């Protein structure tokens, strides 16, 4: 009896000493997320059912805006969780000391998916789903416009796709940023930007919200879009006539969740992270409106037929070793380069691109070496970038953009962006002139 009493006393003491037991989750937990209500609502409902004392408040912001919000409110933080797709955004928050450590009790989740760590090695953020990036298209639209199915990023640069494609600005979408960074790492800085510029010359528009691209493709307002995979999977589950492809230059990386430093309700925040990584949370990823890839391989046994499984290579696990540290170092620079050379210069870029397409069509019927040489010069002018890879990741530009994600804009940022804008517009005007000169030589 003495032994039983002693054991009971010890167990009671341990329970009282446990911080988790002492702080059972209750109250409001606030999450900032880039995910739509279609994704967040099933998790909110299931989590609140699993923890009746907790209410999950969802604040929707795009990834970059969410990062800025946490940076700007760090002295009076009211947010418990950050939940988004782009891992390099979490690296920015980690660098700024805006995340806190946690050790989830989840089991069955491997250390890596392909070449990529699922969780942060310092325990500051956690992969809850896997994400791939590629091309989505509306089959009715492509059939009506006699457009072939794309397979690679370079396909989107073909003349047949002119004005049929859409993308979101990476400065407005963490997932698009990751897509652009993947192309740059997979193809190299110079070739990667040449590919991005060439396909951007075919864009109908550059949107300022991630949801704008899949919504436009689903409705047939535009034929093709650059998206994260789950936009296409959830659209298919909702019976939209869409298809999706992972280009060969791609990567599969974790979508993440993290507890914010100085979270007002850390116990509830820990409970939400643990719920996402539990079997129940992982199974919710298979909900049609969510349609995301679980990080627990065992969950795929419950997935619908033909659902991609990155752990079995069903989507062709890429060989690309995505360098998240490199991406973090040049994060703001890449966004600004895209905006100044593409987003804000789209019309002159499209004009030069269309002029090149028109001359190429004539040369296909009757070649002309001098005209072809002029077009090669025009394409080189379009592909030119005002900063190289070393400069993009270097300290000088990092310092110039140091305030881009915080409370103030660095003094040199506007100066640098103005130079880049002028660089792009001058090159596009010169490219257009070359194409017009070539047109005079074409039959």
VMD Tcl script that draws the C-alpha trace (Angstrom):
set ca {
  {0.00 0.00 0.00}
  {2.91 2.30 0.86}
  {4.38 1.61 -2.57}
  {1.09 2.37 -4.29}
  {0.71 5.61 -2.32}
  {4.27 6.63 -3.15}
  {3.75 5.91 -6.85}
  {0.51 7.88 -6.87}
  {2.18 10.81 -5.13}
  {5.08 10.77 -7.60}
  {2.72 10.67 -10.60}
  {0.67 13.54 -9.20}
  {3.80 15.61 -8.58}
  {5.04 14.93 -12.13}
  {1.71 15.97 -13.60}
  {1.67 19.19 -11.61}
  {5.25 19.95 -12.57}
  {4.61 19.41 -16.29}
  {4.25 22.75 -18.10}
  {1.89 21.19 -20.62}
  {-0.43 19.92 -17.88}
  {-0.18 23.19 -16.00}
  {-1.16 25.09 -19.14}
  {-3.91 23.03 -20.71}
  {-4.95 24.70 -24.00}
  {-7.82 27.12 -23.62}
  {-8.91 30.52 -24.90}
  {-8.22 32.10 -28.29}
  {-5.33 31.12 -30.54}
  {-4.63 33.50 -33.43}
  {-3.08 32.24 -36.65}
  {-1.82 34.37 -39.53}
  {-2.01 32.36 -42.74}
  {-1.88 32.69 -46.50}
  {-4.28 29.78 -46.95}
  {-7.82 30.28 -48.17}
  {-10.92 29.49 -46.14}
  {-11.33 26.25 -48.12}
  {-8.12 25.08 -46.47}
  {-8.38 26.66 -43.03}
  {-12.05 25.98 -42.25}
  {-11.81 22.14 -42.06}
  {-8.81 22.44 -39.72}
  {-10.42 25.12 -37.57}
  {-13.55 23.02 -37.12}
  {-11.70 19.77 -36.36}
  {-9.19 21.43 -34.02}
  {-11.88 23.18 -31.99}
  {-13.76 19.88 -31.71}
  {-10.60 18.18 -30.45}
  {-9.94 21.04 -27.99}
  {-13.34 22.37 -26.85}
  {-11.75 25.07 -24.74}
  {-9.90 26.68 -27.65}
  {-11.12 29.01 -30.39}
  {-8.93 29.39 -33.48}
  {-8.99 32.91 -34.93}
  {-7.81 32.94 -38.56}
  {-6.28 36.10 -40.04}
  {-5.69 35.79 -43.78}
  {-2.70 37.62 -45.28}
  {-0.47 36.72 -48.19}
  {2.86 35.27 -47.11}
  {4.95 38.39 -47.57}
  {2.35 40.59 -45.89}
  {2.19 38.12 -43.01}
  {5.96 38.25 -42.55}
  {5.91 42.04 -42.58}
  {3.05 42.10 -40.09}
  {4.95 39.94 -37.61}
  {8.07 42.06 -38.06}
  {6.17 45.30 -37.55}
  {4.24 44.13 -34.46}
  {7.01 42.22 -32.70}
  {7.08 44.67 -29.77}
  {3.38 44.04 -29.11}
  {2.77 40.65 -30.65}
  {-0.83 39.37 -30.64}
  {-0.31 36.39 -32.97}
  {0.26 32.80 -31.86}
  {0.93 30.96 -35.13}
  {2.22 31.52 -38.65}
  {0.97 29.02 -41.25}
  {2.06 29.20 -44.89}
  {3.58 27.34 -47.82}
  {6.89 29.08 -48.53}
  {9.73 27.72 -46.33}
  {12.05 30.64 -47.07}
  {9.53 32.98 -45.42}
  {9.98 30.96 -42.23}
  {13.73 31.34 -42.59}
  {13.26 35.12 -42.64}
  {11.21 34.93 -39.44}
  {13.75 32.60 -37.87}
  {16.61 34.96 -38.72}
  {14.68 37.82 -37.12}
  {14.10 35.87 -33.91}
  {10.34 35.83 -34.39}
  {9.72 32.10 -33.85}
  {9.83 29.94 -30.72}
  {10.97 26.35 -30.28}
  {8.65 23.40 -29.89}
  {9.00 19.60 -29.88}
  {5.87 17.99 -31.36}
  {5.04 14.44 -30.24}
  {4.23 13.32 -33.82}
  {5.43 9.92 -35.02}
  {5.78 8.38 -38.46}
  {7.00 11.55 -40.17}
  {10.41 11.08 -41.83}
  {13.25 13.56 -41.56}
  {13.26 14.42 -45.25}
  {11.14 14.48 -48.36}
  {13.44 13.86 -51.29}
  {16.43 16.16 -50.72}
  {14.59 18.51 -48.36}
  {14.32 18.57 -44.55}
  {10.70 18.38 -43.47}
  {11.26 20.23 -40.18}
  {13.59 23.03 -39.20}
  {16.65 21.48 -37.56}
  {16.44 23.93 -34.67}
  {12.79 23.08 -33.96}
  {11.43 26.51 -34.89}
  {9.05 25.50 -37.69}
  {7.52 22.27 -38.92}
  {6.42 20.81 -42.23}
  {2.79 19.71 -42.09}
  {2.22 19.16 -45.83}
  {4.30 18.89 -48.98}
  {3.94 21.28 -51.89}
  {4.96 21.13 -55.52}
  {4.84 23.90 -58.10}
  {3.84 23.76 -61.73}
  {1.43 24.65 -64.51}
  {-2.36 24.41 -64.35}
  {-4.60 24.73 -67.38}
  {-8.28 24.67 -68.33}
  {-8.88 21.88 -70.84}
  {-11.97 23.51 -72.36}
  {-10.06 26.73 -72.91}
  {-7.01 25.03 -74.42}
  {-9.15 22.91 -76.75}
  {-11.16 25.93 -77.88}
  {-7.95 27.88 -78.57}
  {-6.08 24.88 -80.00}
  {-3.33 25.10 -77.42}
  {-1.11 22.09 -76.72}
  {-0.70 20.72 -73.19}
  {2.42 22.22 -71.57}
  {5.09 20.10 -69.92}
  {7.96 22.45 -69.09}
  {8.37 26.07 -68.00}
  {9.96 26.82 -71.37}
  {6.75 25.70 -73.09}
  {5.02 28.78 -71.71}
  {7.44 30.93 -73.77}
  {6.17 29.50 -77.06}
  {4.30 31.93 -79.36}
  {1.14 29.81 -79.26}
  {0.63 30.74 -75.59}
  {0.88 34.51 -76.03}
  {-1.72 36.28 -73.85}
  {-3.09 32.97 -72.55}
  {-1.02 32.69 -69.32}
  {-1.19 34.26 -65.86}
  {1.11 34.46 -62.84}
  {1.07 36.15 -59.44}
  {3.82 38.59 -58.54}
  {6.27 36.82 -56.21}
  {6.33 39.92 -54.02}
  {2.64 39.23 -53.36}
  {2.79 35.45 -53.11}
  {5.24 33.30 -51.20}
  {4.40 30.30 -53.37}
  {5.14 32.18 -56.59}
  {8.36 33.44 -55.06}
  {9.35 29.84 -54.38}
  {8.47 28.89 -57.97}
  {10.68 31.67 -59.34}
  {13.51 30.77 -56.95}
  {13.20 27.10 -57.96}
  {13.65 27.98 -61.64}
  {16.64 30.17 -60.79}
  {18.28 27.43 -58.75}
  {17.36 24.66 -61.17}
  {18.50 26.41 -64.36}
  {21.06 28.83 -62.96}
  {20.72 32.60 -62.54}
  {21.18 33.73 -66.15}
  {19.33 30.92 -67.91}
  {16.64 30.93 -65.24}
  {15.87 34.61 -65.69}
  {15.90 34.15 -69.47}
  {13.23 31.45 -69.07}
  {11.20 33.56 -66.63}
  {11.39 36.63 -68.90}
  {10.48 34.61 -72.00}
  {7.38 33.06 -70.46}
  {6.43 36.35 -68.76}
  {6.37 38.02 -72.17}
  {3.38 35.78 -72.90}
  {1.48 36.67 -69.71}
  {-2.00 38.15 -69.92}
  {-1.36 39.87 -66.62}
  {0.55 39.61 -63.35}
  {-1.92 39.43 -60.46}
  {-1.46 40.68 -56.92}
  {-3.13 37.70 -55.21}
  {-2.37 33.98 -55.37}
  {-6.04 33.00 -55.64}
  {-6.45 35.17 -58.73}
  {-4.59 32.74 -60.96}
  {-6.50 29.50 -60.20}
  {-9.79 31.39 -60.10}
  {-9.13 32.75 -63.60}
  {-8.10 29.33 -64.93}
  {-11.07 27.58 -63.31}
  {-13.51 30.06 -64.85}
  {-11.85 30.05 -68.26}
  {-10.91 33.72 -68.17}
  {-7.39 32.63 -68.98}
  {-6.04 29.32 -70.19}
  {-2.98 28.56 -68.11}
  {-1.47 29.61 -64.80}
  {1.64 29.14 -62.70}
  {0.38 27.72 -59.38}
  {1.08 25.59 -56.34}
  {-0.21 22.06 -56.90}
  {-3.09 22.00 -54.42}
  {-4.91 24.77 -56.29}
  {-5.24 22.39 -59.22}
  {-6.03 19.32 -57.11}
  {-8.82 21.06 -55.18}
  {-10.21 22.52 -58.42}
  {-10.33 19.04 -59.96}
  {-12.08 17.73 -56.85}
  {-14.66 20.48 -57.38}
  {-15.18 19.26 -60.98}
  {-13.47 22.11 -62.79}
  {-12.03 20.96 -66.16}
  {-8.40 21.52 -65.20}
  {-5.13 19.63 -65.46}
  {-1.74 20.13 -63.82}
  {1.87 19.20 -64.54}
  {5.08 19.33 -62.51}
  {7.85 20.56 -64.85}
  {11.14 18.70 -64.66}
  {12.80 21.74 -63.08}
  {10.80 21.68 -59.90}
  {11.00 20.77 -56.26}
  {8.75 19.37 -53.57}
  {9.11 21.23 -50.29}
  {7.23 21.36 -47.00}
  {4.47 23.83 -46.26}
  {5.04 24.90 -42.68}
  {3.59 26.02 -39.39}
  {5.39 27.79 -36.55}
  {4.70 29.25 -33.13}
  {5.42 32.97 -32.99}
  {7.87 34.25 -30.38}
  {6.09 35.63 -27.31}
  {2.84 34.03 -28.41}
  {-0.04 35.23 -26.18}
  {-1.43 31.68 -26.00}
  {1.52 29.34 -26.37}
  {-0.28 26.23 -24.97}
  {-3.02 26.51 -27.61}
  {-0.43 27.22 -30.30}
  {1.48 24.06 -29.36}
  {-1.77 22.09 -29.42}
  {-2.54 23.32 -32.95}
  {0.91 22.35 -34.26}
  {0.55 18.93 -32.65}
  {-2.91 18.53 -34.18}
  {-1.66 19.32 -37.71}
  {1.00 16.63 -37.38}
  {-1.31 14.03 -35.85}
  {-2.91 11.30 -37.93}
  {-6.22 13.17 -37.77}
  {-4.63 16.39 -38.97}
  {-2.74 14.63 -41.74}
  {-5.90 12.87 -42.93}
  {-7.67 16.23 -43.20}
  {-5.17 17.16 -45.92}
  {-6.96 14.66 -48.16}
  {-10.25 16.59 -47.86}
  {-11.19 17.57 -51.45}
  {-11.23 21.30 -50.71}
  {-7.74 21.02 -49.20}
  {-6.06 18.39 -51.43}
  {-2.55 18.74 -50.04}
  {0.23 16.17 -49.81}
  {0.67 14.76 -46.26}
  {4.15 14.53 -44.76}
  {3.27 11.25 -43.05}
  {3.74 8.50 -45.69}
  {1.25 6.17 -43.98}
  {-1.64 8.55 -44.70}
  {-1.40 7.93 -48.46}
  {-3.03 4.53 -47.90}
  {-6.26 6.51 -47.40}
  {-5.73 8.84 -50.36}
  {-7.98 8.77 -53.45}
  {-6.81 6.87 -56.52}
  {-4.17 8.72 -58.57}
  {-3.45 11.13 -55.70}
  {0.25 12.10 -55.99}
  {2.59 10.48 -53.48}
  {6.01 12.15 -53.35}
  {7.39 9.42 -51.09}
  {6.90 6.85 -53.86}
  {8.02 9.11 -56.67}
  {4.53 9.33 -58.15}
  {5.23 12.94 -59.06}
  {8.83 12.28 -60.03}
  {10.78 13.51 -57.00}
  {13.17 16.07 -58.45}
  {16.92 15.92 -58.07}
  {17.10 19.64 -57.35}
  {18.64 20.35 -53.96}
  {16.79 23.50 -53.07}
  {19.06 25.82 -51.08}
  {16.76 27.57 -48.61}
  {19.64 29.60 -47.13}
  {20.49 31.03 -50.55}
  {16.82 31.76 -51.18}
  {16.56 33.58 -47.85}
  {19.67 35.69 -48.56}
  {18.26 37.04 -51.82}
  {14.56 36.85 -51.00}
  {13.73 40.57 -51.25}
  {16.13 41.12 -54.13}
  {14.51 38.43 -56.30}
  {11.05 39.86 -55.59}
  {12.18 43.38 -56.48}
  {13.94 42.23 -59.65}
  {10.78 40.48 -60.81}
  {8.61 43.50 -60.08}
  {10.90 46.06 -61.72}
  {11.71 43.98 -64.81}
  {8.37 42.15 -65.26}
  {5.40 43.21 -63.10}
  {5.76 46.96 -63.65}
  {7.22 46.61 -67.16}
  {4.84 43.98 -68.51}
  {3.46 45.99 -71.44}
  {6.84 46.88 -73.02}
  {8.01 43.31 -72.34}
  {4.92 41.92 -74.11}
  {5.32 44.33 -77.03}
  {8.90 43.22 -77.64}
  {7.98 39.56 -77.19}
  {5.04 39.76 -79.62}
  {7.19 41.52 -82.23}
  {9.76 38.72 -81.98}
  {7.04 36.06 -82.28}
  {5.64 37.71 -85.42}
  {9.01 37.84 -87.19}
  {9.85 34.27 -86.16}
  {6.60 33.11 -87.79}
  {7.67 34.71 -91.07}
  {11.20 33.31 -90.86}
  {9.83 29.81 -90.32}
  {8.45 29.93 -93.87}
  {11.44 31.68 -95.42}
  {14.63 31.95 -93.34}
  {16.80 35.05 -93.33}
  {20.12 34.87 -91.49}
  {20.41 38.61 -90.87}
  {16.89 38.84 -89.48}
  {17.50 35.77 -87.28}
  {20.65 37.39 -85.89}
  {18.70 40.52 -85.02}
  {16.09 38.43 -83.19}
  {18.84 36.68 -81.23}
  {20.10 40.11 -80.17}
  {16.55 41.11 -79.23}
  {16.09 38.04 -77.05}
  {19.43 38.68 -75.35}
  {18.31 42.22 -74.56}
  {15.10 40.91 -72.99}
  {16.97 38.29 -70.95}
  {19.53 40.75 -69.57}
  {19.34 41.41 -65.82}
  {20.60 44.44 -63.90}
  {22.13 42.26 -61.14}
  {24.00 38.96 -61.25}
  {23.72 36.03 -58.84}
  {26.64 37.13 -56.70}
  {25.26 40.65 -56.33}
  {21.75 39.37 -55.58}
  {22.98 37.41 -52.56}
  {25.66 39.93 -51.61}
  {25.75 42.22 -48.62}
  {25.41 45.45 -50.58}
  {21.97 44.62 -51.96}
  {20.96 42.94 -48.70}
  {21.68 46.22 -46.95}
  {19.85 48.20 -49.63}
  {16.73 46.10 -49.05}
  {17.17 45.70 -45.31}
  {13.96 47.59 -44.55}
  {11.84 45.92 -47.22}
  {10.32 43.44 -44.80}
  {10.29 45.60 -41.71}
  {8.84 48.84 -40.47}
  {10.71 51.20 -42.82}
  {11.94 51.20 -46.38}
  {15.72 51.28 -46.67}
  {16.87 54.60 -48.18}
  {18.70 52.97 -51.09}
  {15.87 50.63 -52.05}
  {13.95 53.19 -54.11}
  {17.16 54.28 -55.83}
  {18.10 50.71 -56.77}
  {14.59 49.86 -57.94}
  {14.49 52.98 -60.13}
  {17.75 51.96 -61.79}
  {16.45 48.44 -62.39}
  {13.20 49.74 -63.86}
  {15.05 52.02 -66.28}
  {17.40 49.17 -67.20}
  {14.50 46.87 -68.10}
  {12.52 49.44 -70.09}
  {15.61 50.53 -72.05}
  {16.39 46.92 -72.97}
  {12.82 46.14 -73.96}
  {12.66 49.23 -76.16}
  {15.94 48.22 -77.78}
  {14.65 44.65 -78.25}
  {11.49 45.97 -79.92}
  {13.59 48.10 -82.26}
  {15.71 45.06 -83.19}
  {12.57 43.03 -83.90}
  {11.14 45.83 -86.04}
  {14.40 46.00 -87.95}
  {14.26 42.25 -88.47}
  {10.69 42.53 -89.69}
  {11.86 44.70 -92.59}
  {14.18 41.91 -93.69}
  {11.61 39.13 -93.29}
  {9.64 38.21 -96.43}
}
mol new
graphics top color blue
foreach p $ca { graphics top sphere $p radius 0.5 }
foreach p [lrange $ca 0 end-1] q [lrange $ca 1 end] { graphics top cylinder $p $q radius 0.2 }
display resetview
